[in-house]
Amino acid sequence: MKATYTRKLRAIRPHKYGTRHLVAGEEYEVPIRQAIALVVSRRARFAPKPSSKRASMAPSSPPKPQAEPQAEPMDDRIDRLRLEAMALGIVVDGRWGSLRLAQEIEQARRR
């Protein structure tokens, strides 16, 4: 009898797997061959394996407060860059990412 190995995946974008319609962020298990195909086609990523530490173990020291503010979420950054670009009179293409927007803003400021 042949053993079937499975891996847990997390969907990156909506797609169908078998009869299920998966949405981004949803986790599911698939045989390893299909898992590799889904990862290569950029429809899913391998889900992180649970750590070997037990959740019931108490941390040895209390967590330290963060002195630095956390990085702003990517969606907020893109929205802020789009608003800044429109204020400078740049016609923004919706396909542009944050790097392209920053580049276009920098070019507009040099002019």
N, C-alpha and C positions, 0 to 999 in steps of 0.2 A: 504494500500500500504506500502511495506517494504522499509525503507530508506537504500541506499547503501552508505557506508562510504569508502572513498578511502584515500590512503596515497601516498605521493611522495617518490620514491626510487631512489637511485643512484647505478648504476651497478658497481660491484667490478671487475667482469671478464666478458668476452664476453659470452652471452647466448641468447637463443631465448625466447621471451615472446609473445605468440600468433603467429602472422605472422611477427613480427618484429625481426630483428637480432640486438641486443644491444651490444654496445662496452663499455669497462670500462669507467666510468665517466659520462655516459649518464644518464639523469634523466627522469623518467616516472612515471605515476600514475597508481596504481592498487587497486583493492578492498582489504580491510584490511586482509581478510583471506589468499589471495594469497600473500600479502605483507609479512605476518608473515612466510609463507612457504619459500619464496625466501630469507629472512633474515636468517632463521635457516639453510638453505642449503648453506649459504655463497656465494650466487650469487649477493646479493645486500645489501645495508645498507639503513636505513631510512635517507632521505635527511634532512638537518637541516631546521627547520622552520624559515621563515623570521622573523627578530626581529620586535618588535612592535614600535620601534622608527622610525620616519619618516626620509627618506634620505635627505629631504630638510632642516632639522634643522642643523644649523651650530654648530660645536663643541664649547664648552665654552672656551677652551684654545687650542692653536696650538699644534700639536703632538710633543712630545719630541724626539730628535734624539736618536737613539739607540747607547749606548756606547759599548755594546758587539757585536761581530760579530755573525750573525745568524748561527745556526747549519748547518753543511754541509748536502746536500740532501742525502737520503739513497742510491740512485744508485751510487753516487760518492764515498760514503764511502765503499761500497762493492767492487767497482772497485779498489780503493786504497788498500784495504785489500788483494784482490786477487793478485795484483801485488807484494805486500810486501811478501805474502806467497810464491809465485813462486820464488822470489829472495832468499828466505831462503831454497829453494829446496823441498817445500811441494807440493805434488800432490793434486791439488784443485779439489774438487767435485763441480760441478755447482749447486747442490741442497743446498749447505751450505749457511747459512745466515751469517750476520755480527757477531753474537755472536760466532758461531762455528769457523769462520775464526779467530777471535781474540783469541780464546782458543787454536787453533792449532798453531798460531804464537807464543803465550806465551810458549807453550810446546817446540817448536823448539828452542827458545832462551835459555831455561834452559839447553838444551842438550849440 
